[in-house]
Amino acid sequence: MLAEQQTLISAVNAIMPFGKYAGRKLLQLPEPYLVWFHRKGFPAGKLGEQLALMYEIKLNGLEGMLQPLLQE
């Protein structure tokens, strides 16, 4: 598997560690929540990068295409 594919799968399945949506997978976060982060600034590090990726995915309407990547 390519590194980019693994990065995408990991981001889709990463769990939100804090806040109102703690415990949800990042792909399942509501778009307004990601827009809020975009305006306020994403956290530093890997989580921030993953949240920024989810923001771009939702902004471009690609969420449905990535649903099959969700793991139980």
N, CA, C and O atoms as a Tripos MOL2 file, in Angstrom:
@<TRIPOS>MOLECULE
protein
  288   287    72     0     0
PROTEIN
NO_CHARGES

@<TRIPOS>ATOM
      1 N           0.8470   -1.1820    0.0000 N.3       1 MET1
      2 CA          0.0000    0.0000    0.0000 C.3       1 MET1
      3 C           0.8890    1.2400    0.0000 C.2       1 MET1
      4 O           1.9000    1.2910    0.7000 O.2       1 MET1
      5 N           0.5120    2.2070   -0.7680 N.am      2 LEU2
      6 CA          1.2770    3.4440   -0.8360 C.3       2 LEU2
      7 C           1.1510    4.2280    0.4600 C.2       2 LEU2
      8 O           0.1470    4.1230    1.1640 O.2       2 LEU2
      9 N           2.1650    5.0090    0.7690 N.am      3 ALA3
     10 CA          2.1670    5.8080    1.9940 C.3       3 ALA3
     11 C           0.9880    6.7820    2.0240 C.2       3 ALA3
     12 O           0.3950    7.0040    3.0800 O.2       3 ALA3
     13 N           0.6440    7.3640    0.8660 N.am      4 GLU4
     14 CA         -0.4770    8.3080    0.8090 C.3       4 GLU4
     15 C          -1.7970    7.6250    1.1270 C.2       4 GLU4
     16 O          -2.6580    8.2010    1.7930 O.2       4 GLU4
     17 N          -1.9530    6.3980    0.6510 N.am      5 GLN5
     18 CA         -3.1760    5.6490    0.9350 C.3       5 GLN5
     19 C          -3.2890    5.3560    2.4250 C.2       5 GLN5
     20 O          -4.3600    5.4990    3.0140 O.2       5 GLN5
     21 N          -2.1880    4.9490    3.0230 N.am      6 GLN6
     22 CA         -2.2030    4.6430    4.4520 C.3       6 GLN6
     23 C          -2.4680    5.8990    5.2730 C.2       6 GLN6
     24 O          -3.1660    5.8430    6.2860 O.2       6 GLN6
     25 N          -1.9250    7.0170    4.8500 N.am      7 THR7
     26 CA         -2.1760    8.2880    5.5400 C.3       7 THR7
     27 C          -3.6570    8.6290    5.5000 C.2       7 THR7
     28 O          -4.2200    9.0580    6.5070 O.2       7 THR7
     29 N          -4.2890    8.4460    4.3590 N.am      8 LEU8
     30 CA         -5.7150    8.7280    4.2130 C.3       8 LEU8
     31 C          -6.5540    7.7860    5.0710 C.2       8 LEU8
     32 O          -7.4700    8.2350    5.7600 O.2       8 LEU8
     33 N          -6.2610    6.5060    5.0400 N.am      9 ILE9
     34 CA         -7.0030    5.5270    5.8420 C.3       9 ILE9
     35 C          -6.8430    5.8280    7.3220 C.2       9 ILE9
     36 O          -7.8100    5.7430    8.0790 O.2       9 ILE9
     37 N          -5.6390    6.1760    7.7420 N.am     10 SER10
     38 CA         -5.3970    6.5120    9.1510 C.3      10 SER10
     39 C          -6.1750    7.7500    9.5620 C.2      10 SER10
     40 O          -6.7470    7.7850   10.6510 O.2      10 SER10
     41 N          -6.2080    8.7680    8.7090 N.am     11 ALA11
     42 CA         -6.9280    9.9990    9.0300 C.3      11 ALA11
     43 C          -8.4280    9.7510    9.1140 C.2      11 ALA11
     44 O          -9.0890   10.2470   10.0260 O.2      11 ALA11
     45 N          -8.9610    8.9980    8.1820 N.am     12 VAL12
     46 CA        -10.3930    8.6950    8.1620 C.3      12 VAL12
     47 C         -10.8110    7.9710    9.4400 C.2      12 VAL12
     48 O         -11.9020    8.2060    9.9590 O.2      12 VAL12
     49 N          -9.9550    7.1030    9.9440 N.am     13 ASN13
     50 CA        -10.2890    6.2650   11.0960 C.3      13 ASN13
     51 C          -9.7550    6.7850   12.4290 C.2      13 ASN13
     52 O         -10.0100    6.1830   13.4720 O.2      13 ASN13
     53 N          -9.0230    7.8870   12.4070 N.am     14 ALA14
     54 CA         -8.5170    8.4520   13.6600 C.3      14 ALA14
     55 C          -9.6930    8.8950   14.5260 C.2      14 ALA14
     56 O         -10.7310    9.3170   14.0160 O.2      14 ALA14
     57 N          -9.5170    8.7960   15.8200 N.am     15 ILE15
     58 CA        -10.5640    9.1540   16.7750 C.3      15 ILE15
     59 C         -10.2940   10.5540   17.3210 C.2      15 ILE15
     60 O          -9.1700   10.8780   17.7040 O.2      15 ILE15
     61 N         -11.3390   11.3750   17.3510 N.am     16 MET16
     62 CA        -11.2290   12.7200   17.9310 C.3      16 MET16
     63 C         -10.9980   12.5630   19.4320 C.2      16 MET16
     64 O         -11.8430   11.9990   20.1270 O.2      16 MET16
     65 N          -9.8680   13.0510   19.9440 N.am     17 PRO17
     66 CA         -9.5110   12.7850   21.3380 C.3      17 PRO17
     67 C         -10.1090   13.7360   22.3670 C.2      17 PRO17
     68 O         -10.0220   13.4660   23.5650 O.2      17 PRO17
     69 N         -10.7120   14.8380   21.9350 N.am     18 PHE18
     70 CA        -11.2110   15.8180   22.9010 C.3      18 PHE18
     71 C         -12.4050   16.5740   22.3330 C.2      18 PHE18
     72 O         -12.7310   16.4580   21.1520 O.2      18 PHE18
     73 N         -13.0410   17.3420   23.1930 N.am     19 GLY19
     74 CA        -14.1060   18.2370   22.7600 C.3      19 GLY19
     75 C         -15.4680   17.5750   22.6680 C.2      19 GLY19
     76 O         -15.6720   16.4430   23.1070 O.2      19 GLY19
     77 N         -16.3690   18.3050   22.0940 N.am     20 LYS20
     78 CA        -17.7610   17.9010   21.9750 C.3      20 LYS20
     79 C         -17.9240   16.5750   21.2370 C.2      20 LYS20
     80 O         -18.8430   15.8100   21.5300 O.2      20 LYS20
     81 N         -17.0560   16.3070   20.3030 N.am     21 TYR21
     82 CA        -17.1580   15.1040   19.4780 C.3      21 TYR21
     83 C         -16.0850   14.0660   19.8100 C.2      21 TYR21
     84 O         -15.7320   13.2480   18.9600 O.2      21 TYR21
     85 N         -15.5780   14.0940   21.0140 N.am     22 ALA22
     86 CA        -14.5720   13.1140   21.4500 C.3      22 ALA22
     87 C         -15.1280   11.7110   21.2510 C.2      22 ALA22
     88 O         -16.2810   11.4310   21.5790 O.2      22 ALA22
     89 N         -14.2910   10.8360   20.7090 N.am     23 GLY23
     90 CA        -14.6810    9.4490   20.4910 C.3      23 GLY23
     91 C         -15.1980    9.1610   19.0960 C.2      23 GLY23
     92 O         -15.3420    7.9970   18.7230 O.2      23 GLY23
     93 N         -15.4820   10.1960   18.3150 N.am     24 ARG24
     94 CA        -15.9370    9.9880   16.9370 C.3      24 ARG24
     95 C         -14.7510    9.8910   15.9980 C.2      24 ARG24
     96 O         -13.7030   10.4940   16.2310 O.2      24 ARG24
     97 N         -14.9300    9.1230   14.9350 N.am     25 LYS25
     98 CA        -13.9040    9.0790   13.8980 C.3      25 LYS25
     99 C         -13.9110   10.4100   13.1580 C.2      25 LYS25
    100 O         -14.9560   11.0420   13.0070 O.2      25 LYS25
    101 N         -12.7440   10.8260   12.7020 N.am     26 LEU26
    102 CA        -12.6180   12.1490   12.0900 C.3      26 LEU26
    103 C         -13.5120   12.3140   10.8660 C.2      26 LEU26
    104 O         -14.0330   13.4060   10.6390 O.2      26 LEU26
    105 N         -13.7020   11.2770   10.0810 N.am     27 LEU27
    106 CA        -14.5680   11.3870    8.9050 C.3      27 LEU27
    107 C         -16.0160   11.6400    9.3160 C.2      27 LEU27
    108 O         -16.7970   12.1750    8.5290 O.2      27 LEU27
    109 N         -16.3760   11.2650   10.5250 N.am     28 GLN28
    110 CA        -17.7460   11.4110   10.9990 C.3      28 GLN28
    111 C         -18.0020   12.7510   11.7080 C.2      28 GLN28
    112 O         -19.1150   13.0090   12.1660 O.2      28 GLN28
    113 N         -16.9880   13.5850   11.7940 N.am     29 LEU29
    114 CA        -17.1830   14.8990   12.4070 C.3      29 LEU29
    115 C         -18.0500   15.7620   11.4970 C.2      29 LEU29
    116 O         -17.9110   15.7040   10.2750 O.2      29 LEU29
    117 N         -18.9470   16.5660   12.0800 N.am     30 PRO30
    118 CA        -19.7730   17.4460   11.2390 C.3      30 PRO30
    119 C         -18.9410   18.5440   10.5760 C.2      30 PRO30
    120 O         -17.9770   19.0510   11.1490 O.2      30 PRO30
    121 N         -19.3330   18.8860    9.3800 N.am     31 GLU31
    122 CA        -18.5920   19.9030    8.6250 C.3      31 GLU31
    123 C         -18.4850   21.2370    9.3630 C.2      31 GLU31
    124 O         -17.4170   21.8470    9.3400 O.2      31 GLU31
    125 N         -19.5530   21.7170   10.0210 N.am     32 PRO32
    126 CA        -19.4170   23.0020   10.7370 C.3      32 PRO32
    127 C         -18.3240   22.9790   11.8150 C.2      32 PRO32
    128 O         -17.6850   23.9990   12.0740 O.2      32 PRO32
    129 N         -18.1130   21.8370   12.4310 N.am     33 TYR33
    130 CA        -17.0530   21.7020   13.4360 C.3      33 TYR33
    131 C         -15.6820   21.8660   12.7880 C.2      33 TYR33
    132 O         -14.8010   22.5220   13.3440 O.2      33 TYR33
    133 N         -15.5060   21.2720   11.6200 N.am     34 LEU34
    134 CA        -14.2390   21.3930   10.8950 C.3      34 LEU34
    135 C         -14.0420   22.8070   10.3650 C.2      34 LEU34
    136 O         -12.9170   23.3060   10.3250 O.2      34 LEU34
    137 N         -15.1220   23.4500    9.9610 N.am     35 VAL35
    138 CA        -15.0460   24.8480    9.5160 C.3      35 VAL35
    139 C         -14.6050   25.7250   10.6820 C.2      35 VAL35
    140 O         -13.7980   26.6380   10.5030 O.2      35 VAL35
    141 N         -15.1280   25.4530   11.8700 N.am     36 TRP36
    142 CA        -14.7330   26.2020   13.0610 C.3      36 TRP36
    143 C         -13.2270   26.0660   13.3000 C.2      36 TRP36
    144 O         -12.5430   27.0590   13.5480 O.2      36 TRP36
    145 N         -12.7170   24.8410   13.2240 N.am     37 PHE37
    146 CA        -11.2780   24.6280   13.3920 C.3      37 PHE37
    147 C         -10.4960   25.3770   12.3130 C.2      37 PHE37
    148 O          -9.4540   25.9710   12.5890 O.2      37 PHE37
    149 N         -11.0090   25.3430   11.0860 N.am     38 HIS38
    150 CA        -10.3220   26.0260    9.9880 C.3      38 HIS38
    151 C         -10.1840   27.5230   10.2910 C.2      38 HIS38
    152 O          -9.1480   28.1310   10.0230 O.2      38 HIS38
    153 N         -11.2360   28.0940   10.8470 N.am     39 ARG39
    154 CA        -11.2160   29.5270   11.1820 C.3      39 ARG39
    155 C         -10.3330   29.8300   12.3870 C.2      39 ARG39
    156 O          -9.6110   30.8270   12.3910 O.2      39 ARG39
    157 N         -10.3830   28.9810   13.4050 N.am     40 LYS40
    158 CA         -9.6470   29.2150   14.6610 C.3      40 LYS40
    159 C          -8.2130   28.7170   14.6030 C.2      40 LYS40
    160 O          -7.3500   29.1910   15.3420 O.2      40 LYS40
    161 N          -7.9650   27.7590   13.7210 N.am     41 GLY41
    162 CA         -6.6420   27.1610   13.6170 C.3      41 GLY41
    163 C          -6.6730   25.7140   14.0800 C.2      41 GLY41
    164 O          -7.1660   25.4030   15.1640 O.2      41 GLY41
    165 N          -6.1470   24.8500   13.2560 N.am     42 PHE42
    166 CA         -6.0820   23.4330   13.6090 C.3      42 PHE42
    167 C          -4.9910   23.2290   14.6590 C.2      42 PHE42
    168 O          -4.0130   23.9760   14.6930 O.2      42 PHE42
    169 N          -5.1590   22.2140   15.5200 N.am     43 PRO43
    170 CA         -4.1050   21.9430   16.5100 C.3      43 PRO43
    171 C          -2.7920   21.5770   15.8080 C.2      43 PRO43
    172 O          -2.7820   21.1540   14.6520 O.2      43 PRO43
    173 N          -1.7210   21.7450   16.5160 N.am     44 ALA44
    174 CA         -0.4070   21.3840   15.9680 C.3      44 ALA44
    175 C          -0.2830   19.8640   15.8810 C.2      44 ALA44
    176 O          -0.9660   19.1260   16.5900 O.2      44 ALA44
    177 N           0.5840   19.4270   15.0160 N.am     45 GLY45
    178 CA          0.9240   18.0150   14.9440 C.3      45 GLY45
    179 C           0.0310   17.2010   14.0240 C.2      45 GLY45
    180 O          -0.6920   17.7330   13.1810 O.2      45 GLY45
    181 N           0.1090   15.8950   14.2170 N.am     46 LYS46
    182 CA         -0.5770   14.9420   13.3450 C.3      46 LYS46
    183 C          -2.0940   15.1530   13.3630 C.2      46 LYS46
    184 O          -2.7280   15.1230   12.3080 O.2      46 LYS46
    185 N          -2.6820   15.3660   14.5380 N.am     47 LEU47
    186 CA         -4.1300   15.5610   14.6230 C.3      47 LEU47
    187 C          -4.5530   16.7720   13.7950 C.2      47 LEU47
    188 O          -5.5450   16.7060   13.0690 O.2      47 LEU47
    189 N          -3.8290   17.8500   13.8950 N.am     48 GLY48
    190 CA         -4.1540   19.0420   13.1110 C.3      48 GLY48
    191 C          -4.0890   18.7800   11.6210 C.2      48 GLY48
    192 O          -4.9340   19.2560   10.8640 O.2      48 GLY48
    193 N          -3.0920   18.0280   11.1990 N.am     49 GLU49
    194 CA         -2.9640   17.6780    9.7820 C.3      49 GLU49
    195 C          -4.1460   16.8210    9.3360 C.2      49 GLU49
    196 O          -4.6850   17.0120    8.2460 O.2      49 GLU49
    197 N          -4.5450   15.8740   10.1880 N.am     50 GLN50
    198 CA         -5.6650   15.0020    9.8540 C.3      50 GLN50
    199 C          -6.9800   15.7850    9.8120 C.2      50 GLN50
    200 O          -7.8080   15.5540    8.9320 O.2      50 GLN50
    201 N          -7.1730   16.7020   10.7520 N.am     51 LEU51
    202 CA         -8.3810   17.5210   10.7520 C.3      51 LEU51
    203 C          -8.4310   18.4170    9.5190 C.2      51 LEU51
    204 O          -9.4950   18.5990    8.9260 O.2      51 LEU51
    205 N          -7.2960   18.9710    9.1340 N.am     52 ALA52
    206 CA         -7.2340   19.8030    7.9250 C.3      52 ALA52
    207 C          -7.5790   18.9740    6.6890 C.2      52 ALA52
    208 O          -8.2530   19.4590    5.7810 O.2      52 ALA52
    209 N          -7.1190   17.7340    6.6550 N.am     53 LEU53
    210 CA         -7.4420   16.8460    5.5430 C.3      53 LEU53
    211 C          -8.9400   16.5600    5.5140 C.2      53 LEU53
    212 O          -9.5490   16.5810    4.4450 O.2      53 LEU53
    213 N          -9.5420   16.2940    6.6720 N.am     54 MET54
    214 CA        -10.9860   16.0440    6.7340 C.3      54 MET54
    215 C         -11.7660   17.2770    6.2980 C.2      54 MET54
    216 O         -12.7970   17.1580    5.6370 O.2      54 MET54
    217 N         -11.2860   18.4430    6.6590 N.am     55 TYR55
    218 CA        -11.9220   19.6970    6.2220 C.3      55 TYR55
    219 C         -11.9410   19.7720    4.6930 C.2      55 TYR55
    220 O         -12.9770   20.0710    4.0990 O.2      55 TYR55
    221 N         -10.8160   19.5060    4.0660 N.am     56 GLU56
    222 CA        -10.7270   19.5640    2.6040 C.3      56 GLU56
    223 C         -11.6160   18.5060    1.9550 C.2      56 GLU56
    224 O         -12.2510   18.7660    0.9330 O.2      56 GLU56
    225 N         -11.6590   17.3310    2.5400 N.am     57 ILE57
    226 CA        -12.4920   16.2480    2.0110 C.3      57 ILE57
    227 C         -13.9580   16.6600    2.0260 C.2      57 ILE57
    228 O         -14.6630   16.5100    1.0280 O.2      57 ILE57
    229 N         -14.4120   17.1770    3.1600 N.am     58 LYS58
    230 CA        -15.8200   17.5720    3.2760 C.3      58 LYS58
    231 C         -16.1190   18.7950    2.4130 C.2      58 LYS58
    232 O         -17.1770   18.8690    1.7890 O.2      58 LYS58
    233 N         -15.2110   19.7370    2.3740 N.am     59 LEU59
    234 CA        -15.3910   20.9400    1.5680 C.3      59 LEU59
    235 C         -15.5980   20.5860    0.0980 C.2      59 LEU59
    236 O         -16.3580   21.2490   -0.6080 O.2      59 LEU59
    237 N         -14.9190   19.5390   -0.3550 N.am     60 ASN60
    238 CA        -14.9870   19.1400   -1.7600 C.3      60 ASN60
    239 C         -15.9930   18.0220   -2.0280 C.2      60 ASN60
    240 O         -16.0330   17.4760   -3.1310 O.2      60 ASN60
    241 N         -16.8020   17.6790   -1.0290 N.am     61 GLY61
    242 CA        -17.8590   16.6950   -1.2120 C.3      61 GLY61
    243 C         -17.3910   15.2720   -1.4210 C.2      61 GLY61
    244 O         -18.0630   14.4950   -2.0990 O.2      61 GLY61
    245 N         -16.2490   14.9140   -0.8510 N.am     62 LEU62
    246 CA        -15.6790   13.5790   -1.0680 C.3      62 LEU62
    247 C         -15.9610   12.5930    0.0640 C.2      62 LEU62
    248 O         -15.5090   11.4490    0.0250 O.2      62 LEU62
    249 N         -16.6990   13.0360    1.0590 N.am     63 GLU63
    250 CA        -16.9420   12.1980    2.2350 C.3      63 GLU63
    251 C         -17.5730   10.8550    1.8650 C.2      63 GLU63
    252 O         -17.1360    9.8090    2.3440 O.2      63 GLU63
    253 N         -18.5950   10.8850    1.0170 N.am     64 GLY64
    254 CA        -19.2870    9.6510    0.6430 C.3      64 GLY64
    255 C         -18.3730    8.6450   -0.0210 C.2      64 GLY64
    256 O         -18.5140    7.4390    0.1860 O.2      64 GLY64
    257 N         -17.4480    9.1270   -0.8090 N.am     65 MET65
    258 CA        -16.5170    8.2450   -1.5000 C.3      65 MET65
    259 C         -15.5860    7.5310   -0.5160 C.2      65 MET65
    260 O         -15.0930    6.4390   -0.7980 O.2      65 MET65
    261 N         -15.3520    8.1590    0.6390 N.am     66 LEU66
    262 CA        -14.4170    7.5850    1.6130 C.3      66 LEU66
    263 C         -15.0910    6.7410    2.6980 C.2      66 LEU66
    264 O         -14.4040    6.1150    3.5050 O.2      66 LEU66
    265 N         -16.4150    6.7180    2.7240 N.am     67 GLN67
    266 CA        -17.1380    5.9170    3.7180 C.3      67 GLN67
    267 C         -16.6810    4.4640    3.7560 C.2      67 GLN67
    268 O         -16.5680    3.9010    4.8450 O.2      67 GLN67
    269 N         -16.4090    3.8240    2.5990 N.am     68 PRO68
    270 CA        -15.9720    2.4210    2.6500 C.3      68 PRO68
    271 C         -14.6360    2.2010    3.3770 C.2      68 PRO68
    272 O         -14.3060    1.0710    3.7390 O.2      68 PRO68
    273 N         -13.8780    3.2700    3.5890 N.am     69 LEU69
    274 CA        -12.5930    3.1250    4.2900 C.3      69 LEU69
    275 C         -12.7450    3.0690    5.8050 C.2      69 LEU69
    276 O         -11.7960    2.7290    6.5120 O.2      69 LEU69
    277 N         -13.9510    3.4070    6.3130 N.am     70 LEU70
    278 CA        -14.1690    3.3600    7.7600 C.3      70 LEU70
    279 C         -14.0440    1.9270    8.2520 C.2      70 LEU70
    280 O         -14.6000    1.0020    7.6600 O.2      70 LEU70
    281 N         -13.3170    1.7620    9.3270 N.am     71 GLN71
    282 CA        -13.1250    0.4410    9.9280 C.3      71 GLN71
    283 C         -13.8920    0.3870   11.2330 C.2      71 GLN71
    284 O         -14.0480    1.3970   11.9200 O.2      71 GLN71
    285 N         -14.3660   -0.7940   11.5650 N.am     72 GLU72
    286 CA        -15.1270   -0.9750   12.8180 C.3      72 GLU72
    287 C         -14.2600   -0.7710   14.0230 C.2      72 GLU72
    288 O         -14.7360   -0.8850   15.1520 O.2      72 GLU72
@<TRIPOS>BOND
     1     1     2 1
     2     2     3 1
     3     3     4 2
     4     3     5 am
     5     5     6 1
     6     6     7 1
     7     7     8 2
     8     7     9 am
     9     9    10 1
    10    10    11 1
    11    11    12 2
    12    11    13 am
    13    13    14 1
    14    14    15 1
    15    15    16 2
    16    15    17 am
    17    17    18 1
    18    18    19 1
    19    19    20 2
    20    19    21 am
    21    21    22 1
    22    22    23 1
    23    23    24 2
    24    23    25 am
    25    25    26 1
    26    26    27 1
    27    27    28 2
    28    27    29 am
    29    29    30 1
    30    30    31 1
    31    31    32 2
    32    31    33 am
    33    33    34 1
    34    34    35 1
    35    35    36 2
    36    35    37 am
    37    37    38 1
    38    38    39 1
    39    39    40 2
    40    39    41 am
    41    41    42 1
    42    42    43 1
    43    43    44 2
    44    43    45 am
    45    45    46 1
    46    46    47 1
    47    47    48 2
    48    47    49 am
    49    49    50 1
    50    50    51 1
    51    51    52 2
    52    51    53 am
    53    53    54 1
    54    54    55 1
    55    55    56 2
    56    55    57 am
    57    57    58 1
    58    58    59 1
    59    59    60 2
    60    59    61 am
    61    61    62 1
    62    62    63 1
    63    63    64 2
    64    63    65 am
    65    65    66 1
    66    66    67 1
    67    67    68 2
    68    67    69 am
    69    69    70 1
    70    70    71 1
    71    71    72 2
    72    71    73 am
    73    73    74 1
    74    74    75 1
    75    75    76 2
    76    75    77 am
    77    77    78 1
    78    78    79 1
    79    79    80 2
    80    79    81 am
    81    81    82 1
    82    82    83 1
    83    83    84 2
    84    83    85 am
    85    85    86 1
    86    86    87 1
    87    87    88 2
    88    87    89 am
    89    89    90 1
    90    90    91 1
    91    91    92 2
    92    91    93 am
    93    93    94 1
    94    94    95 1
    95    95    96 2
    96    95    97 am
    97    97    98 1
    98    98    99 1
    99    99   100 2
   100    99   101 am
   101   101   102 1
   102   102   103 1
   103   103   104 2
   104   103   105 am
   105   105   106 1
   106   106   107 1
   107   107   108 2
   108   107   109 am
   109   109   110 1
   110   110   111 1
   111   111   112 2
   112   111   113 am
   113   113   114 1
   114   114   115 1
   115   115   116 2
   116   115   117 am
   117   117   118 1
   118   118   119 1
   119   119   120 2
   120   119   121 am
   121   121   122 1
   122   122   123 1
   123   123   124 2
   124   123   125 am
   125   125   126 1
   126   126   127 1
   127   127   128 2
   128   127   129 am
   129   129   130 1
   130   130   131 1
   131   131   132 2
   132   131   133 am
   133   133   134 1
   134   134   135 1
   135   135   136 2
   136   135   137 am
   137   137   138 1
   138   138   139 1
   139   139   140 2
   140   139   141 am
   141   141   142 1
   142   142   143 1
   143   143   144 2
   144   143   145 am
   145   145   146 1
   146   146   147 1
   147   147   148 2
   148   147   149 am
   149   149   150 1
   150   150   151 1
   151   151   152 2
   152   151   153 am
   153   153   154 1
   154   154   155 1
   155   155   156 2
   156   155   157 am
   157   157   158 1
   158   158   159 1
   159   159   160 2
   160   159   161 am
   161   161   162 1
   162   162   163 1
   163   163   164 2
   164   163   165 am
   165   165   166 1
   166   166   167 1
   167   167   168 2
   168   167   169 am
   169   169   170 1
   170   170   171 1
   171   171   172 2
   172   171   173 am
   173   173   174 1
   174   174   175 1
   175   175   176 2
   176   175   177 am
   177   177   178 1
   178   178   179 1
   179   179   180 2
   180   179   181 am
   181   181   182 1
   182   182   183 1
   183   183   184 2
   184   183   185 am
   185   185   186 1
   186   186   187 1
   187   187   188 2
   188   187   189 am
   189   189   190 1
   190   190   191 1
   191   191   192 2
   192   191   193 am
   193   193   194 1
   194   194   195 1
   195   195   196 2
   196   195   197 am
   197   197   198 1
   198   198   199 1
   199   199   200 2
   200   199   201 am
   201   201   202 1
   202   202   203 1
   203   203   204 2
   204   203   205 am
   205   205   206 1
   206   206   207 1
   207   207   208 2
   208   207   209 am
   209   209   210 1
   210   210   211 1
   211   211   212 2
   212   211   213 am
   213   213   214 1
   214   214   215 1
   215   215   216 2
   216   215   217 am
   217   217   218 1
   218   218   219 1
   219   219   220 2
   220   219   221 am
   221   221   222 1
   222   222   223 1
   223   223   224 2
   224   223   225 am
   225   225   226 1
   226   226   227 1
   227   227   228 2
   228   227   229 am
   229   229   230 1
   230   230   231 1
   231   231   232 2
   232   231   233 am
   233   233   234 1
   234   234   235 1
   235   235   236 2
   236   235   237 am
   237   237   238 1
   238   238   239 1
   239   239   240 2
   240   239   241 am
   241   241   242 1
   242   242   243 1
   243   243   244 2
   244   243   245 am
   245   245   246 1
   246   246   247 1
   247   247   248 2
   248   247   249 am
   249   249   250 1
   250   250   251 1
   251   251   252 2
   252   251   253 am
   253   253   254 1
   254   254   255 1
   255   255   256 2
   256   255   257 am
   257   257   258 1
   258   258   259 1
   259   259   260 2
   260   259   261 am
   261   261   262 1
   262   262   263 1
   263   263   264 2
   264   263   265 am
   265   265   266 1
   266   266   267 1
   267   267   268 2
   268   267   269 am
   269   269   270 1
   270   270   271 1
   271   271   272 2
   272   271   273 am
   273   273   274 1
   274   274   275 1
   275   275   276 2
   276   275   277 am
   277   277   278 1
   278   278   279 1
   279   279   280 2
   280   279   281 am
   281   281   282 1
   282   282   283 1
   283   283   284 2
   284   283   285 am
   285   285   286 1
   286   286   287 1
   287   287   288 2
@<TRIPOS>SUBSTRUCTURE
     1 MET1         2 RESIDUE 1 A MET
     2 LEU2         6 RESIDUE 1 A LEU
     3 ALA3        10 RESIDUE 1 A ALA
     4 GLU4        14 RESIDUE 1 A GLU
     5 GLN5        18 RESIDUE 1 A GLN
     6 GLN6        22 RESIDUE 1 A GLN
     7 THR7        26 RESIDUE 1 A THR
     8 LEU8        30 RESIDUE 1 A LEU
     9 ILE9        34 RESIDUE 1 A ILE
    10 SER10       38 RESIDUE 1 A SER
    11 ALA11       42 RESIDUE 1 A ALA
    12 VAL12       46 RESIDUE 1 A VAL
    13 ASN13       50 RESIDUE 1 A ASN
    14 ALA14       54 RESIDUE 1 A ALA
    15 ILE15       58 RESIDUE 1 A ILE
    16 MET16       62 RESIDUE 1 A MET
    17 PRO17       66 RESIDUE 1 A PRO
    18 PHE18       70 RESIDUE 1 A PHE
    19 GLY19       74 RESIDUE 1 A GLY
    20 LYS20       78 RESIDUE 1 A LYS
    21 TYR21       82 RESIDUE 1 A TYR
    22 ALA22       86 RESIDUE 1 A ALA
    23 GLY23       90 RESIDUE 1 A GLY
    24 ARG24       94 RESIDUE 1 A ARG
    25 LYS25       98 RESIDUE 1 A LYS
    26 LEU26      102 RESIDUE 1 A LEU
    27 LEU27      106 RESIDUE 1 A LEU
    28 GLN28      110 RESIDUE 1 A GLN
    29 LEU29      114 RESIDUE 1 A LEU
    30 PRO30      118 RESIDUE 1 A PRO
    31 GLU31      122 RESIDUE 1 A GLU
    32 PRO32      126 RESIDUE 1 A PRO
    33 TYR33      130 RESIDUE 1 A TYR
    34 LEU34      134 RESIDUE 1 A LEU
    35 VAL35      138 RESIDUE 1 A VAL
    36 TRP36      142 RESIDUE 1 A TRP
    37 PHE37      146 RESIDUE 1 A PHE
    38 HIS38      150 RESIDUE 1 A HIS
    39 ARG39      154 RESIDUE 1 A ARG
    40 LYS40      158 RESIDUE 1 A LYS
    41 GLY41      162 RESIDUE 1 A GLY
    42 PHE42      166 RESIDUE 1 A PHE
    43 PRO43      170 RESIDUE 1 A PRO
    44 ALA44      174 RESIDUE 1 A ALA
    45 GLY45      178 RESIDUE 1 A GLY
    46 LYS46      182 RESIDUE 1 A LYS
    47 LEU47      186 RESIDUE 1 A LEU
    48 GLY48      190 RESIDUE 1 A GLY
    49 GLU49      194 RESIDUE 1 A GLU
    50 GLN50      198 RESIDUE 1 A GLN
    51 LEU51      202 RESIDUE 1 A LEU
    52 ALA52      206 RESIDUE 1 A ALA
    53 LEU53      210 RESIDUE 1 A LEU
    54 MET54      214 RESIDUE 1 A MET
    55 TYR55      218 RESIDUE 1 A TYR
    56 GLU56      222 RESIDUE 1 A GLU
    57 ILE57      226 RESIDUE 1 A ILE
    58 LYS58      230 RESIDUE 1 A LYS
    59 LEU59      234 RESIDUE 1 A LEU
    60 ASN60      238 RESIDUE 1 A ASN
    61 GLY61      242 RESIDUE 1 A GLY
    62 LEU62      246 RESIDUE 1 A LEU
    63 GLU63      250 RESIDUE 1 A GLU
    64 GLY64      254 RESIDUE 1 A GLY
    65 MET65      258 RESIDUE 1 A MET
    66 LEU66      262 RESIDUE 1 A LEU
    67 GLN67      266 RESIDUE 1 A GLN
    68 PRO68      270 RESIDUE 1 A PRO
    69 LEU69      274 RESIDUE 1 A LEU
    70 LEU70      278 RESIDUE 1 A LEU
    71 GLN71      282 RESIDUE 1 A GLN
    72 GLU72      286 RESIDUE 1 A GLU
